[in-house]
Amino acid sequence: MYHRIILAMNMCVVPYAIADFVGTWAMLKGTPYRLGAAGNQTTCDVQGFFKVIVFIAVPYYYSSLSVYSCFAVQNSFKEENYRYIEKWIHLGALFVTFPFATYSLTTEFINPGVTVCFSEEFPKGCALDPDIPCERGGDNVILLQIYGLISMAITFVIPPVALLVLRHSIKRASLDEQMNLGKKKVIESYRKKALKELTAQSALYLFSLWITHIVGYMNYGYELATGVFSYD
């Protein structure tokens, strides 16, 4: 199960990397201030559709590892007792990505962004500036904000909550009252060691996840709060 989750995540990483590599090439030829723009609306739509999906799917699967760990430990790693969560993990990945990507595609909300085609109004920023008329997708900015909040929740809320639940379950695990004092001391010593290792591993896990997203989300938060885009 763990390996299937990792496989699904890597299957999303590949189109993520390809979309970033293609970059501005997929944008409509002649797009202002986009060096290398050589595509058309179809290439932009294709790139943007997949980018919208994998932009959330990659951190979603990464975050799901913390949920998997929580269930695994609580069930003493007996996979048959928690295997049912796998289908919900994969269904969740589809539920939070495909509807938004499909809606963006059908409402002309996939347009040139800063470095790739994404869910954007065109020209970028037109929805917040009454002096700039929107040519495409100007009515969907609130939906983009919801998408951003979902992405931030997946990245910054779910993993620490799952790991805190895991830590709590280990800390509160009850001992058999019929055990002798020696066994209880050994188990208690092992539990303290496990909690210490869990804390260290969790910190490393969260750091590696957050460090790759924090700059982008800080920029996104700045744009939401001020209405000023970083490249203006």
C-alpha positions in Angstrom: 0.0 0.0 0.0 2.8 2.4 0.9 4.6 1.7 -2.4 1.4 2.2 -4.4 0.9 5.7 -2.8 4.5 6.5 -3.6 4.0 5.3 -7.2 0.9 7.4 -7.5 2.7 10.5 -6.2 5.6 9.9 -8.7 3.1 9.5 -11.5 2.0 13.0 -10.7 5.5 14.3 -10.3 6.4 13.4 -13.9 3.7 15.6 -15.6 4.5 18.3 -13.0 8.1 18.4 -14.1 7.2 18.2 -17.8 4.8 21.2 -17.5 7.5 23.2 -15.7 10.1 22.2 -18.3 7.9 23.2 -21.2 7.2 26.5 -19.4 6.4 29.5 -21.6 6.7 27.5 -24.8 3.1 26.3 -24.4 1.8 29.9 -24.1 0.2 31.6 -27.1 2.7 33.0 -29.5 3.0 36.8 -28.9 1.9 36.7 -25.2 3.2 40.0 -23.8 6.3 39.7 -21.5 6.6 36.0 -21.9 9.9 35.1 -23.4 9.8 31.9 -25.6 6.0 31.8 -26.0 5.5 29.7 -29.1 2.3 27.8 -28.7 -1.4 28.3 -29.1 -4.5 28.1 -27.0 -4.7 24.3 -27.3 -1.1 23.8 -26.0 -1.8 26.3 -23.2 -5.0 24.4 -22.3 -3.2 21.1 -22.2 -0.4 22.3 -20.1 -2.7 24.2 -17.7 -5.1 21.3 -17.3 -2.4 18.9 -16.2 -0.6 21.6 -14.1 -3.8 22.3 -12.2 -4.2 18.6 -11.4 -0.7 17.8 -10.3 -0.1 21.1 -8.5 -2.4 19.8 -5.7 -2.0 16.1 -6.3 1.7 16.0 -5.5 1.5 17.6 -2.1 -1.8 15.7 -1.5 0.0 12.3 -1.9 2.9 13.5 0.1 0.6 14.6 2.9 -1.3 11.3 2.7 1.8 9.6 3.9 1.3 11.1 7.3 -2.3 9.8 7.3 -1.0 6.4 6.2 1.6 6.4 9.0 -1.1 7.3 11.6 -3.4 4.4 10.6 -0.5 2.0 10.3 0.8 2.6 13.8 -2.6 2.6 15.3 -3.3 -0.8 13.7 0.1 -2.3 14.6 1.1 -2.3 10.9 -1.6 -4.9 10.1 -2.4 -3.7 6.7 -5.6 -5.7 6.4 -7.1 -3.5 9.1 -6.5 -0.2 7.4 -6.2 -1.1 3.7 -9.6 0.4 3.1 -8.2 4.0 3.4 -6.2 3.5 0.2 -9.2 3.8 -2.1 -10.2 7.0 -0.3 -6.8 8.4 -0.6 -6.8 7.9 -4.4 -10.5 9.1 -4.8 -9.6 12.2 -2.7 -6.8 13.0 -5.1 -9.3 12.9 -8.0 -12.0 14.8 -6.1 -9.8 17.8 -5.3 -8.2 18.1 -8.7 -10.2 17.0 -11.7 -13.4 19.0 -11.1 -11.4 22.2 -10.8 -9.2 21.5 -13.8 -12.3 20.5 -15.9 -14.2 23.6 -14.8 -11.2 25.8 -15.6 -10.9 24.3 -19.0 -14.6 24.7 -19.9 -14.9 28.3 -18.7 -11.7 29.6 -20.4 -10.0 30.0 -17.1 -6.7 28.4 -18.3 -4.5 31.1 -19.5 -0.8 32.2 -19.4 0.5 32.7 -15.9 3.9 33.8 -14.8 5.9 30.8 -15.9 3.3 28.3 -17.1 -0.3 28.2 -18.3 -2.5 27.8 -15.2 -5.9 28.7 -13.8 -5.7 32.5 -14.4 -7.8 35.3 -15.7 -6.4 37.0 -18.8 -4.8 39.5 -18.8 -3.5 38.5 -15.3 -4.9 40.8 -12.6 -7.8 42.1 -14.7 -10.4 40.7 -12.3 -9.0 43.0 -9.5 -8.5 46.1 -11.7 -11.6 47.7 -13.1 -9.5 49.6 -15.7 -8.4 46.4 -17.3 -11.1 44.4 -19.2 -10.8 40.6 -18.9 -10.7 38.7 -22.1 -10.9 35.3 -20.6 -11.9 33.7 -17.3 -12.5 36.9 -15.3 -15.4 35.6 -13.3 -13.6 32.7 -11.6 -11.1 34.5 -9.3 -13.0 33.4 -6.1 -12.8 29.8 -7.3 -9.0 30.2 -7.7 -8.8 31.5 -4.1 -10.7 28.5 -2.9 -8.3 26.3 -4.8 -5.4 28.0 -3.2 -6.8 27.6 0.3 -7.4 23.9 -0.3 -3.9 23.5 -1.5 -2.6 25.3 1.7 -4.7 23.1 3.9 -3.4 20.0 2.3 0.2 21.2 2.7 0.1 22.9 6.1 -2.8 21.5 8.1 -3.3 17.8 7.3 0.3 16.5 7.8 0.9 18.1 11.3 -2.6 17.2 12.5 -2.1 13.5 11.4 1.3 13.4 13.1 0.0 15.0 16.3 -2.7 12.3 16.4 -0.1 9.7 15.8 2.1 11.0 18.7 -0.9 11.2 21.0 -1.9 7.6 20.2 1.6 6.4 21.1 1.8 8.5 24.2 -1.6 7.4 25.4 -1.3 3.7 24.6 -2.3 1.7 27.7 -0.2 -1.0 29.3 -1.5 -4.4 30.4 -2.1 -4.1 34.1 -1.0 -7.7 34.6 2.5 -7.0 33.3 5.2 -7.1 35.9 7.1 -3.9 36.8 10.2 -4.8 34.8 8.2 -5.3 31.5 6.4 -2.0 32.1 9.6 -0.1 32.5 11.1 -1.7 29.4 7.9 -0.8 27.4 7.8 2.7 28.8 11.4 3.3 27.9 10.8 2.0 24.4 7.7 4.3 24.1 9.8 7.4 25.1 12.4 6.5 22.5 9.7 6.0 19.9 8.2 9.4 20.7 11.6 11.0 20.4 12.3 9.4 17.1 8.8 10.2 15.8 9.3 13.9 16.7 12.6 14.1 14.9 11.3 12.2 11.8 8.2 14.3 11.7 10.1 17.5 11.9 12.3 16.4 9.0 9.3 15.2 7.0 7.4 18.5 7.5 10.5 20.6 6.8 11.2 18.8 3.5 7.5 19.3 2.5 7.1 22.9 3.6 10.5 24.2 2.4 9.5 23.5 -1.2 6.2 25.4 -1.0 6.7 28.2 1.6 8.0 30.8 -0.9 5.3 30.2 -3.4 2.5 30.4 -0.7 4.1 33.5 0.8 3.9 35.1 -2.6 0.4 33.9 -3.2 -0.7 35.3 0.2 0.9 38.6 -0.6 -1.0 38.8 -3.9 -4.3 38.0 -2.1 -3.7 40.5 0.6 -2.5 43.4 -1.5 -3.8 42.8 -5.0 -0.3 43.6 -6.2 1.5 41.0 -8.3 5.1 40.3 -7.6 6.2 40.9 -11.2 4.3 44.2 -11.7 
